[in-house]
Amino acid sequence: MSEESGAEQGLSAYPEYAERVFDVAELIPPGRVMTYGDVAEWLEEGGPRQVGRVMALYGDAVPWWRVVRADGRLLPGHELRALGHYRAEGTPLREASRAAEGHVPRLDMRRARWDGAGAPEGGGAAGGGAARGGASGSGGAALRQAPGAHT
């Protein structure tokens, strides 16, 4: 048996479904977000929980802060990291009320949610997947490291 890793042999270090989720995450423009359910709908496969699982296990391979909960709450345990990204990208936020736990703002989903408009031709499952290294500026697959959670 060879000692080379899958990545060294030219094989993906991620499951196929995770790669497809990454393709969508990399399309989301800075300052915009898609929900876990939006990503699953775009792929025409899986559901919010499957997308959430991919992001929990391998999310730091892509701009993880752009794939979010439908209620606009920031990812528990990663609020400050995500907030830094949102502020740097100009993502619309709703300021937290004084009664809110930790006074952490939420995403303004009405303004921040991206519907895929302007995505490259062929995006989504029916078109054979999205191009890597697109508008996100994340560097695409070439910069992906071995699997690791963003948590």
N, C-alpha and C positions, 0 to 999 in steps of 0.2 A: 504494500500500500504506500502511495506517495506521501511525502511529508509536506507537500505544497498545500497551502490553504485554498479554499474555493476561489477567493479573490485573485490569488496569484495564478490560478489556472484559467482565469477569465470568466469564472462563474460569479453570479451575484451573491453577495453576502446576506441578502435579504430575501424573504419569501416574495413570490410573484405579486401577491395582493398588496404587500407593503410597497413594492416598487410602483404599483399603479397609484396608490394613495400619495406617494411622494411626487409623482408626476403632476397630480392635481395641486398639491400644496405649493409646488414650485411655480405654478401659473398664477397664483393669487398675487395681485400687485401690492406693493408696499402701501400701507395705510388702509387696506381692505382685509376682510376676513370671510371665511366660509365656516359653517357649522359642520360638525361631524356628519350629520344627516345630509347636508348639502353635498359633501364629498361622496358619500355612498350613492346618492341619487345621480350625481355626475357620472360615476363609474357604472351605474346600473347594476351594482352588485354589493352584497353585504348590507350593513345598516350602521347606524351611529355607533353602536357598541363595538363593532369590528374595526371601524375607523379609529375609535378612541383607543382600542387595544394596540393597534399599530403605532399610534402616536405615543402611547405610554412606553412601549418597548423600544422603539427606534426613532422617535421624534426628532432627536437632535441632528439627524441627517438632513433636515430641511427646515425652513422657517416655521417651526412648530407653533409659534404664537399667532399665526394666521389661521389655524384650524381650531375652532373654539366651541364652547358650549352654546346652545341655542338661547339661553337666558342672559348671555352677555357677562356672566360672572367670570372673573379671571381664574386661571388654573390654580387650585389650592396648592400652596407650598411653593408656587412659582410666580406669585403675584408681582413681586418687585422686579424680577427679571423681565416678565412680560410687559409690565407697565413701562419699563425703560424702552423696550422695542416700540411699543405703541406711541409713546411720546416722540421718539426719534423719527418715526414714519408719519406722524400726523394722523394717526388712526382716531376717528371720532370716539370720544369717551363721554360718559355721563358722570358728573361728579357725585361722589357719595354723600349721602345725608349724614348729619352728625350722629344719627342713631345707627348707622351702618357699622357692622363689626369691623374694626380696624380702619374705618374711613377709606376703604379701597374703592376707587371708582369702578364702574362697569363699562363694558363696551356699549356704544350707542348702536345697537344692532340695526336699527332702521337706516342709519346713514353709513355704517361700516360694512354691511353685508354685501358681498360681491356675488353676482349671478352668473359669472363666466363670460359676460359680454366683452367682446374684443379679444377673447382667447384665440390662439392660433387655430387655423383650420384643422379639423380632424381631432379636436379635443374630445374627451369622454370615451367611454367604452366602445361605442358604435364606430367611432372614427379611428380606432386602433391605438388610442393613447395619446398623450400630450408630449410635446417636445421637451427635452430636459434643458436646464440652464436658461429658462425663459426670463420673464419679467421680474422674477423675484430677486435676482442678483445674488442668489445663494451659492452659485457656482455649480449647481447641478450634481450629477452623479460623479463627476471627476473628483469632487472634494469629499465625497462620502467616505466615512471611516467605517471600521467594523461596527456591527450592531451594538448599540448602547442606548439606554434610556436617557431622556432629558430630565428625568426625575432624580 
